Amino acid sequence: ADDVMLPERLGTQLAYHQAHAEVDASSCHCHYIDEQGRYMGVQRYGGLRTAAEGRQALARGETVLVAFTGLMLSRRVYGRSGGLHNRFWPCDDFEFCNRLLEQGYSLVILEQVLMCYRIHTSAVTTSKPMHVFDVLDYASHCIKQRRVGPAEEEQVSFDAFMAMRQRDAWWVKADRRRYRYAVILHRQAGFSLRTKNYSRFVGELTASMFLSPTYGIASIHKQLTRLSSQ
């Protein structure tokens, strides 16, 4: 990976862990940059401001997500937790962070931008977004089964999961695809706005809102709330 650490990143996170010995792992917020290093916006994941918020999310049956490029934890915690599982790639970071909480480890997000996350047009998250959604849904399914179902259900393979999905009614598949395109277009609209490509921004945001007004309104409300609290 060619993500970039800000100069203060390691010192800030190390100081946090020294002051909060009860916290097992931490991450941070990130700047988005393109392949040439140009600024494209900020990546912020909500929640996990404290260890208690992670426990509360787990108790509510929620899944969490952090910037894996900014993750800091000890080798001991990584090893004991089982580390990354290749069968969930490219969403293995999502599965791993939720497994940390399930195993009783604490995970927080520092409310600071400490990394630059580089967006590559050739990356699987950009070039094959539908596959990423499929793996994300697969990881979410396994997490849910691990939390509430028999242990053997967690070992369902990705191919078996996709075969189950193929049995869904056509309108269920169409609705799932509609929502995914809304998410993709909304994300692209954000990048277009921050790179001042306003005509593209309007088109992408309009298409996203048309496909899923609920998602679009909720996302805009979340962003406005975040800005007002800064």
Phi and psi in degrees as GROMACS dihedral restraints (atoms count N, CA, C in turn):
[ dihedral_restraints ]
;  ai    aj    ak    al  type     phi  dphi    fc
    3     4     5     6     1  -120.5    20    10
    4     5     6     7     1    35.2    20    10
    6     7     8     9     1   -66.3    20    10
    7     8     9    10     1   159.7    20    10
    9    10    11    12     1  -119.5    20    10
   10    11    12    13     1   128.8    20    10
   12    13    14    15     1   -82.6    20    10
   13    14    15    16     1   136.3    20    10
   15    16    17    18     1   -71.5    20    10
   16    17    18    19     1   151.7    20    10
   18    19    20    21     1   -54.9    20    10
   19    20    21    22     1   -32.6    20    10
   21    22    23    24     1   -89.9    20    10
   22    23    24    25     1     1.4    20    10
   24    25    26    27     1   -59.9    20    10
   25    26    27    28     1   -58.0    20    10
   27    28    29    30     1   -61.6    20    10
   28    29    30    31     1   -43.8    20    10
   30    31    32    33     1   -62.6    20    10
   31    32    33    34     1   -39.6    20    10
   33    34    35    36     1   -66.0    20    10
   34    35    36    37     1   -46.6    20    10
   36    37    38    39     1   -70.9    20    10
   37    38    39    40     1   -38.5    20    10
   39    40    41    42     1   -62.1    20    10
   40    41    42    43     1   -42.6    20    10
   42    43    44    45     1   -63.3    20    10
   43    44    45    46     1   -37.7    20    10
   45    46    47    48     1   -63.2    20    10
   46    47    48    49     1   -46.4    20    10
   48    49    50    51     1   -67.0    20    10
   49    50    51    52     1   -34.0    20    10
   51    52    53    54     1   -66.3    20    10
   52    53    54    55     1   -33.5    20    10
   54    55    56    57     1   -85.4    20    10
   55    56    57    58     1   -17.2    20    10
   57    58    59    60     1  -132.0    20    10
   58    59    60    61     1    73.5    20    10
   60    61    62    63     1   -63.2    20    10
   61    62    63    64     1   -18.8    20    10
   63    64    65    66     1   -77.1    20    10
   64    65    66    67     1   -12.0    20    10
   66    67    68    69     1   -91.0    20    10
   67    68    69    70     1   126.9    20    10
   69    70    71    72     1   -87.5    20    10
   70    71    72    73     1   -31.5    20    10
   72    73    74    75     1  -148.5    20    10
   73    74    75    76     1   148.8    20    10
   75    76    77    78     1  -140.5    20    10
   76    77    78    79     1   154.8    20    10
   78    79    80    81     1  -134.7    20    10
   79    80    81    82     1  -165.6    20    10
   81    82    83    84     1  -153.7    20    10
   82    83    84    85     1  -178.0    20    10
   84    85    86    87     1   -91.1    20    10
   85    86    87    88     1   166.1    20    10
   87    88    89    90     1  -137.2    20    10
   88    89    90    91     1   150.9    20    10
   90    91    92    93     1   -82.9    20    10
   91    92    93    94     1   139.0    20    10
   93    94    95    96     1   -84.0    20    10
   94    95    96    97     1   134.4    20    10
   96    97    98    99     1  -131.6    20    10
   97    98    99   100     1   155.0    20    10
   99   100   101   102     1   -90.2    20    10
  100   101   102   103     1  -171.7    20    10
  102   103   104   105     1   -65.1    20    10
  103   104   105   106     1   -22.1    20    10
  105   106   107   108     1   -95.2    20    10
  106   107   108   109     1     3.1    20    10
  108   109   110   111     1    87.4    20    10
  109   110   111   112     1     9.6    20    10
  111   112   113   114     1   -81.3    20    10
  112   113   114   115     1   142.0    20    10
  114   115   116   117     1   -65.8    20    10
  115   116   117   118     1   136.7    20    10
  117   118   119   120     1  -128.9    20    10
  118   119   120   121     1     2.6    20    10
  120   121   122   123     1   133.2    20    10
  121   122   123   124     1  -168.3    20    10
  123   124   125   126     1  -124.3    20    10
  124   125   126   127     1   135.2    20    10
  126   127   128   129     1   -98.1    20    10
  127   128   129   130     1   117.2    20    10
  129   130   131   132     1  -130.1    20    10
  130   131   132   133     1   126.9    20    10
  132   133   134   135     1  -103.4    20    10
  133   134   135   136     1   135.2    20    10
  135   136   137   138     1   -80.8    20    10
  136   137   138   139     1   161.5    20    10
  138   139   140   141     1    78.8    20    10
  139   140   141   142     1  -174.0    20    10
  141   142   143   144     1    56.8    20    10
  142   143   144   145     1    31.1    20    10
  144   145   146   147     1   -71.3    20    10
  145   146   147   148     1   -23.2    20    10
  147   148   149   150     1  -136.8    20    10
  148   149   150   151     1   164.1    20    10
  150   151   152   153     1   -61.9    20    10
  151   152   153   154     1   -33.3    20    10
  153   154   155   156     1   -63.2    20    10
  154   155   156   157     1   -36.3    20    10
  156   157   158   159     1   -64.9    20    10
  157   158   159   160     1   -33.2    20    10
  159   160   161   162     1   -66.5    20    10
  160   161   162   163     1   -42.9    20    10
  162   163   164   165     1   -64.7    20    10
  163   164   165   166     1   -38.0    20    10
  165   166   167   168     1   -67.0    20    10
  166   167   168   169     1   -41.2    20    10
  168   169   170   171     1   -61.7    20    10
  169   170   171   172     1   -41.9    20    10
  171   172   173   174     1   -64.1    20    10
  172   173   174   175     1   -41.9    20    10
  174   175   176   177     1   -64.3    20    10
  175   176   177   178     1   -31.0    20    10
  177   178   179   180     1   -84.2    20    10
  178   179   180   181     1    -1.5    20    10
  180   181   182   183     1    78.0    20    10
  181   182   183   184     1    19.5    20    10
  183   184   185   186     1   -88.4    20    10
  184   185   186   187     1   157.7    20    10
  186   187   188   189     1  -103.1    20    10
  187   188   189   190     1   155.1    20    10
  189   190   191   192     1  -123.2    20    10
  190   191   192   193     1   161.5    20    10
  192   193   194   195     1  -145.7    20    10
  193   194   195   196     1   137.3    20    10
  195   196   197   198     1  -130.9    20    10
  196   197   198   199     1   168.1    20    10
  198   199   200   201     1   -75.9    20    10
  199   200   201   202     1   105.4    20    10
  201   202   203   204     1   -65.2    20    10
  202   203   204   205     1   -29.2    20    10
  204   205   206   207     1   -63.1    20    10
  205   206   207   208     1   -21.2    20    10
  207   208   209   210     1  -104.1    20    10
  208   209   210   211     1     9.0    20    10
  210   211   212   213     1   -72.0    20    10
  211   212   213   214     1   134.4    20    10
  213   214   215   216     1  -128.8    20    10
  214   215   216   217     1   125.4    20    10
  216   217   218   219     1  -155.5    20    10
  217   218   219   220     1   164.3    20    10
  219   220   221   222     1   -78.3    20    10
  220   221   222   223     1   157.4    20    10
  222   223   224   225     1   -60.8    20    10
  223   224   225   226     1   -33.7    20    10
  225   226   227   228     1   -63.1    20    10
  226   227   228   229     1   -47.7    20    10
  228   229   230   231     1   -65.2    20    10
  229   230   231   232     1   -42.1    20    10
  231   232   233   234     1   -60.3    20    10
  232   233   234   235     1   -45.7    20    10
  234   235   236   237     1   -67.1    20    10
  235   236   237   238     1   -45.2    20    10
  237   238   239   240     1   -67.8    20    10
  238   239   240   241     1   -29.3    20    10
  240   241   242   243     1   -78.3    20    10
  241   242   243   244     1   -14.9    20    10
  243   244   245   246     1   102.6    20    10
  244   245   246   247     1    -7.3    20    10
  246   247   248   249     1    65.7    20    10
  247   248   249   250     1  -165.9    20    10
  249   250   251   252     1   -76.6    20    10
  250   251   252   253     1   143.1    20    10
  252   253   254   255     1  -107.8    20    10
  253   254   255   256     1   118.5    20    10
  255   256   257   258     1   -60.6    20    10
  256   257   258   259     1   -26.6    20    10
  258   259   260   261     1   -67.7    20    10
  259   260   261   262     1   -12.4    20    10
  261   262   263   264     1  -101.0    20    10
  262   263   264   265     1     2.5    20    10
  264   265   266   267     1   -63.6    20    10
  265   266   267   268     1   138.8    20    10
  267   268   269   270     1   -92.0    20    10
  268   269   270   271     1    19.2    20    10
  270   271   272   273     1  -110.5    20    10
  271   272   273   274     1    23.3    20    10
  273   274   275   276     1   -65.1    20    10
  274   275   276   277     1   -26.8    20    10
  276   277   278   279     1   -67.8    20    10
  277   278   279   280     1   -38.7    20    10
  279   280   281   282     1   -61.8    20    10
  280   281   282   283     1   -47.8    20    10
  282   283   284   285     1   -64.5    20    10
  283   284   285   286     1   -40.4    20    10
  285   286   287   288     1   -64.0    20    10
  286   287   288   289     1   -45.0    20    10
  288   289   290   291     1   -63.5    20    10
  289   290   291   292     1   -37.6    20    10
  291   292   293   294     1   -72.1    20    10
  292   293   294   295     1   -33.5    20    10
  294   295   296   297     1   -66.0    20    10
  295   296   297   298     1   -35.9    20    10
  297   298   299   300     1   -56.0    20    10
  298   299   300   301     1   -48.2    20    10
  300   301   302   303     1   -64.4    20    10
  301   302   303   304     1   -41.7    20    10
  303   304   305   306     1   -62.2    20    10
  304   305   306   307     1   -31.8    20    10
  306   307   308   309     1   -86.1    20    10
  307   308   309   310     1     3.7    20    10
  309   310   311   312     1    93.6    20    10
  310   311   312   313     1     4.0    20    10
  312   313   314   315     1   -81.4    20    10
  313   314   315   316     1   153.2    20    10
  315   316   317   318     1  -100.6    20    10
  316   317   318   319     1   143.4    20    10
  318   319   320   321     1  -139.3    20    10
  319   320   321   322     1   128.2    20    10
  321   322   323   324     1  -130.1    20    10
  322   323   324   325     1   158.5    20    10
  324   325   326   327     1  -113.2    20    10
  325   326   327   328     1   117.8    20    10
  327   328   329   330     1   -69.6    20    10
  328   329   330   331     1   136.7    20    10
  330   331   332   333     1   -81.3    20    10
  331   332   333   334     1    49.6    20    10
  333   334   335   336     1  -140.2    20    10
  334   335   336   337     1   147.4    20    10
  336   337   338   339     1   -84.9    20    10
  337   338   339   340     1   115.6    20    10
  339   340   341   342     1  -126.2    20    10
  340   341   342   343     1    -4.0    20    10
  342   343   344   345     1  -135.1    20    10
  343   344   345   346     1   156.9    20    10
  345   346   347   348     1  -113.0    20    10
  346   347   348   349     1   117.6    20    10
  348   349   350   351     1   -97.3    20    10
  349   350   351   352     1   118.8    20    10
  351   352   353   354     1   -87.5    20    10
  352   353   354   355     1   128.4    20    10
  354   355   356   357     1   -91.8    20    10
  355   356   357   358     1   120.0    20    10
  357   358   359   360     1  -108.0    20    10
  358   359   360   361     1   133.2    20    10
  360   361   362   363     1   -66.5    20    10
  361   362   363   364     1   -23.6    20    10
  363   364   365   366     1   -90.2    20    10
  364   365   366   367     1    -7.6    20    10
  366   367   368   369     1   -65.3    20    10
  367   368   369   370     1   148.7    20    10
  369   370   371   372     1   -62.2    20    10
  370   371   372   373     1   -32.7    20    10
  372   373   374   375     1   -65.9    20    10
  373   374   375   376     1   -25.5    20    10
  375   376   377   378     1   -95.8    20    10
  376   377   378   379     1   -42.8    20    10
  378   379   380   381     1   -83.8    20    10
  379   380   381   382     1   -24.9    20    10
  381   382   383   384     1  -133.3    20    10
  382   383   384   385     1    61.6    20    10
  384   385   386   387     1   -62.7    20    10
  385   386   387   388     1   -33.0    20    10
  387   388   389   390     1   -67.2    20    10
  388   389   390   391     1   -36.2    20    10
  390   391   392   393     1   -65.4    20    10
  391   392   393   394     1   -40.4    20    10
  393   394   395   396     1   -61.7    20    10
  394   395   396   397     1   -42.4    20    10
  396   397   398   399     1   -60.6    20    10
  397   398   399   400     1   -41.5    20    10
  399   400   401   402     1   -61.3    20    10
  400   401   402   403     1   -45.0    20    10
  402   403   404   405     1   -69.0    20    10
  403   404   405   406     1   -36.6    20    10
  405   406   407   408     1   -62.9    20    10
  406   407   408   409     1   -42.5    20    10
  408   409   410   411     1   -64.9    20    10
  409   410   411   412     1   -38.0    20    10
  411   412   413   414     1   -63.5    20    10
  412   413   414   415     1   -45.4    20    10
  414   415   416   417     1   -62.8    20    10
  415   416   417   418     1   -41.2    20    10
  417   418   419   420     1   -62.9    20    10
  418   419   420   421     1   -40.3    20    10
  420   421   422   423     1   -61.0    20    10
  421   422   423   424     1   -45.7    20    10
  423   424   425   426     1   -65.8    20    10
  424   425   426   427     1   -38.6    20    10
  426   427   428   429     1   -62.6    20    10
  427   428   429   430     1   -44.7    20    10
  429   430   431   432     1   -62.3    20    10
  430   431   432   433     1   -45.7    20    10
  432   433   434   435     1   -65.2    20    10
  433   434   435   436     1   -36.2    20    10
  435   436   437   438     1   -65.2    20    10
  436   437   438   439     1   -34.2    20    10
  438   439   440   441     1   -81.3    20    10
  439   440   441   442     1   -35.4    20    10
  441   442   443   444     1  -124.5    20    10
  442   443   444   445     1   -11.6    20    10
  444   445   446   447     1  -112.6    20    10
  445   446   447   448     1  -179.0    20    10
  447   448   449   450     1   -64.7    20    10
  448   449   450   451     1   148.6    20    10
  450   451   452   453     1   -59.1    20    10
  451   452   453   454     1   -34.8    20    10
  453   454   455   456     1   -67.7    20    10
  454   455   456   457     1   -23.7    20    10
  456   457   458   459     1   -67.2    20    10
  457   458   459   460     1   -26.8    20    10
  459   460   461   462     1   -67.0    20    10
  460   461   462   463     1   -20.4    20    10
  462   463   464   465     1   -90.3    20    10
  463   464   465   466     1    10.8    20    10
  465   466   467   468     1   -58.6    20    10
  466   467   468   469     1   138.0    20    10
  468   469   470   471     1   -79.4    20    10
  469   470   471   472     1   162.6    20    10
  471   472   473   474     1   -62.3    20    10
  472   473   474   475     1   -41.2    20    10
  474   475   476   477     1   -62.5    20    10
  475   476   477   478     1   -40.5    20    10
  477   478   479   480     1   -66.2    20    10
  478   479   480   481     1   -38.9    20    10
  480   481   482   483     1   -62.9    20    10
  481   482   483   484     1   -44.4    20    10
  483   484   485   486     1   -66.4    20    10
  484   485   486   487     1   -33.4    20    10
  486   487   488   489     1   -64.7    20    10
  487   488   489   490     1   -38.7    20    10
  489   490   491   492     1   -62.8    20    10
  490   491   492   493     1   -40.7    20    10
  492   493   494   495     1   -63.8    20    10
  493   494   495   496     1   -34.3    20    10
  495   496   497   498     1   -65.7    20    10
  496   497   498   499     1   -19.9    20    10
  498   499   500   501     1   -84.2    20    10
  499   500   501   502     1    -5.2    20    10
  501   502   503   504     1   -64.4    20    10
  502   503   504   505     1   152.0    20    10
  504   505   506   507     1   -62.7    20    10
  505   506   507   508     1   154.8    20    10
  507   508   509   510     1   -61.2    20    10
  508   509   510   511     1   -34.6    20    10
  510   511   512   513     1   -72.0    20    10
  511   512   513   514     1   -28.1    20    10
  513   514   515   516     1   -68.2    20    10
  514   515   516   517     1   -43.6    20    10
  516   517   518   519     1   -62.6    20    10
  517   518   519   520     1   -43.0    20    10
  519   520   521   522     1   -64.2    20    10
  520   521   522   523     1   -40.3    20    10
  522   523   524   525     1   -67.2    20    10
  523   524   525   526     1   -38.6    20    10
  525   526   527   528     1   -63.6    20    10
  526   527   528   529     1   -41.5    20    10
  528   529   530   531     1   -68.4    20    10
  529   530   531   532     1   -39.0    20    10
  531   532   533   534     1   -57.9    20    10
  532   533   534   535     1   -48.3    20    10
  534   535   536   537     1   -64.1    20    10
  535   536   537   538     1   -41.0    20    10
  537   538   539   540     1   -62.3    20    10
  538   539   540   541     1   -43.2    20    10
  540   541   542   543     1   -64.2    20    10
  541   542   543   544     1   -34.5    20    10
  543   544   545   546     1   -62.2    20    10
  544   545   546   547     1   -43.2    20    10
  546   547   548   549     1   -64.8    20    10
  547   548   549   550     1   -45.9    20    10
  549   550   551   552     1   -60.9    20    10
  550   551   552   553     1   -46.8    20    10
  552   553   554   555     1   -67.1    20    10
  553   554   555   556     1   -36.4    20    10
  555   556   557   558     1   -64.7    20    10
  556   557   558   559     1   -41.7    20    10
  558   559   560   561     1   -64.1    20    10
  559   560   561   562     1   -44.3    20    10
  561   562   563   564     1   -64.3    20    10
  562   563   564   565     1   -34.8    20    10
  564   565   566   567     1   -62.4    20    10
  565   566   567   568     1   -39.2    20    10
  567   568   569   570     1   -61.5    20    10
  568   569   570   571     1   -42.9    20    10
  570   571   572   573     1   -65.1    20    10
  571   572   573   574     1   -41.3    20    10
  573   574   575   576     1   -63.5    20    10
  574   575   576   577     1   -39.6    20    10
  576   577   578   579     1   -63.5    20    10
  577   578   579   580     1   -45.3    20    10
  579   580   581   582     1   -72.0    20    10
  580   581   582   583     1   -22.2    20    10
  582   583   584   585     1   -96.9    20    10
  583   584   585   586     1     9.6    20    10
  585   586   587   588     1    64.0    20    10
  586   587   588   589     1    29.0    20    10
  588   589   590   591     1   -93.9    20    10
  589   590   591   592     1    77.8    20    10
  591   592   593   594     1   -69.3    20    10
  592   593   594   595     1   -36.1    20    10
  594   595   596   597     1   -64.7    20    10
  595   596   597   598     1   -41.7    20    10
  597   598   599   600     1   -67.3    20    10
  598   599   600   601     1   -38.7    20    10
  600   601   602   603     1   -57.5    20    10
  601   602   603   604     1   -47.1    20    10
  603   604   605   606     1   -62.0    20    10
  604   605   606   607     1   -44.4    20    10
  606   607   608   609     1   -64.2    20    10
  607   608   609   610     1   -44.2    20    10
  609   610   611   612     1   -68.8    20    10
  610   611   612   613     1   -42.1    20    10
  612   613   614   615     1   -66.4    20    10
  613   614   615   616     1   -40.7    20    10
  615   616   617   618     1   -62.0    20    10
  616   617   618   619     1   -45.2    20    10
  618   619   620   621     1   -63.9    20    10
  619   620   621   622     1   -40.9    20    10
  621   622   623   624     1   -63.3    20    10
  622   623   624   625     1   -44.7    20    10
  624   625   626   627     1   -65.0    20    10
  625   626   627   628     1   -35.5    20    10
  627   628   629   630     1   -65.8    20    10
  628   629   630   631     1   -41.9    20    10
  630   631   632   633     1   -71.4    20    10
  631   632   633   634     1   -37.3    20    10
  633   634   635   636     1  -151.0    20    10
  634   635   636   637     1    86.1    20    10
  636   637   638   639     1   -57.7    20    10
  637   638   639   640     1   -37.1    20    10
  639   640   641   642     1   -62.2    20    10
  640   641   642   643     1   -47.3    20    10
  642   643   644   645     1   -64.1    20    10
  643   644   645   646     1   -44.2    20    10
  645   646   647   648     1   -61.6    20    10
  646   647   648   649     1   -46.5    20    10
  648   649   650   651     1   -65.2    20    10
  649   650   651   652     1   -42.9    20    10
  651   652   653   654     1   -62.7    20    10
  652   653   654   655     1   -40.1    20    10
  654   655   656   657     1   -67.5    20    10
  655   656   657   658     1   -43.2    20    10
  657   658   659   660     1   -64.9    20    10
  658   659   660   661     1   -41.6    20    10
  660   661   662   663     1   -61.9    20    10
  661   662   663   664     1   -41.7    20    10
  663   664   665   666     1   -63.0    20    10
  664   665   666   667     1   -41.8    20    10
  666   667   668   669     1   -67.4    20    10
  667   668   669   670     1   -40.5    20    10
  669   670   671   672     1   -66.4    20    10
  670   671   672   673     1   -39.6    20    10
  672   673   674   675     1   -62.7    20    10
  673   674   675   676     1   -41.5    20    10
  675   676   677   678     1   -64.7    20    10
  676   677   678   679     1   -41.8    20    10
  678   679   680   681     1   -65.8    20    10
  679   680   681   682     1   -39.4    20    10
  681   682   683   684     1   -69.8    20    10
  682   683   684   685     1   -23.0    20    10
  684   685   686   687     1   -88.7    20    10
  685   686   687   688     1    -8.3    20    10
